[in-house]
Amino acid sequence: MGKKLAKHMTTAEAAAHVRMSMSWLEKRRADGTGPPWHRVPGTRRIYYDQAELDAWMNGQGRPGANRDGAGHGLTWSDMADLQPLKIEQESPE
């Protein structure tokens, strides 16, 4: 069998794939807590590899890794364990 070609996705396609908004994905890319991403050399164009997105969503990928492999942060499975922030109001005196 032949080698399977990588499926490259735009930010919009990747956001739909992980069922999040484009702005969420862009923020995670900026702060290093999202899925691995790549930049087309010599351009500002960003793309995501579908296999890397799938691995990231399953908790097996490198969280927040950019094209150089650097990164840190939450994986998709880590996010499932997050609890909503509870804000307590101060009582009037």
C-alpha positions, 0 to 999 in steps of 0.5 A, spaced: 500 500 500 502 507 498 503 512 504 497 515 506 498 523 505 497 528 511 491 532 511 492 539 512 487 543 514 486 551 515 484 554 522 477 554 520 477 547 518 481 545 524 476 549 529 470 545 526 474 539 526 475 540 534 468 543 535 471 549 537 471 556 534 476 559 530 477 565 535 478 559 541 483 556 536 487 562 535 488 564 542 490 557 544 495 557 538 498 564 541 498 562 548 501 555 546 496 551 549 492 548 543 494 543 538 500 542 534 500 547 528 505 549 522 506 555 518 508 555 511 515 557 510 516 564 508 508 566 509 504 567 515 499 562 513 498 557 518 495 550 517 494 544 522 495 536 520 489 532 521 492 526 524 496 531 529 489 534 531 486 527 532 492 525 537 491 531 541 484 530 542 485 523 544 490 526 549 496 522 545 499 529 542 504 534 544 499 539 547 501 546 544 506 544 540 508 549 534 512 547 528 518 547 532 515 542 537 515 546 542 509 547 547 506 546 553 499 546 556 492 542 556 491 536 552 483 535 549 482 530 555 485 535 560 480 540 558 474 535 560 476 534 567 476 542 568 470 545 573 467 551 572 469 557 576 465 559 582 465 566 583 463 568 590 459 574 591 461 578 598 455 580 602 454 587 604 456 589 610 
